[in-house]
Amino acid sequence: MTSPADVPHLTPNQINALVVLMVEARRLTNVELKELAGFTLTGKDNTKLVDLGLVDTDRTHRPFAHELTEQGWRVARQLHTAAPPKAGGSTTRSLFVVLSNLHRSLDRLRVSHGDFFKRTEATAAALSEPRPEAPAPTVRAATAAPAAPVSAAEVEALVRSAYRDLATAPGAWVGLADVRDRLTDTDRAALDAALRAMVGREDVRIIPVANTKSLTARDRAAAVRIGNEDNHALAIGPA
């Protein structure tokens, strides 16, 4: 667990960047940061956060895009334990009060910051639909084999069962990331093959997310390749 001593001395802009990246729980470009919070992460502020291992910045194309690393998440969760920088004035001090009370409330509810802020909506159509919270994402080896071989029909049955548990109603969209979390003991290749075969069923729809900026690393890792594109969402039932 990160202690107050592990929280580095940061400028108000660096603190703002960590907080916005945490609450958005996704990769943000400088354009999005400007639109959301009124600032960009550039120059010395960006360099320091990258050097500290708190932020991963993609500089392969413009606008540059930023995402919290695991260490960045740990520090962001504990920002409230450090003294706010004097240069930030009352605005930064108020932010630390909010972070402190957020931490207290999540600790009482036994909910992690990652679970609280994570984005689980798979498509724009599903944004208005309530959905059950999935456990915190875990990284599984793609080559892990199931305990025993299963047939294609059995894998499809597992997918349909997981979908029924996750969907708010027949035909509602469910993210493949959530489906995979329910089927961690199923071989990745077998699950992908079953999903591709299910596309041919009359009651099954598997689609890509049109707004790729809304995808998290978890969503991208869970995608199934069908044709020439990655697909991220599943619906079973009447359209």
Helices and strands as residue ranges (DSSP letters): G 4-6, H 12-24, E 28-29, H 30-37, H 43-51, E 55-58, E 65-68, H 70-78, G 79-81, G 86-88, H 89-109, H 113-117, G 124-126, H 152-166, E 174-175, H 176-182, H 188-198, E 204-207, G 212-214, H 217-222, E 224-226, E 229-231, E 233-236
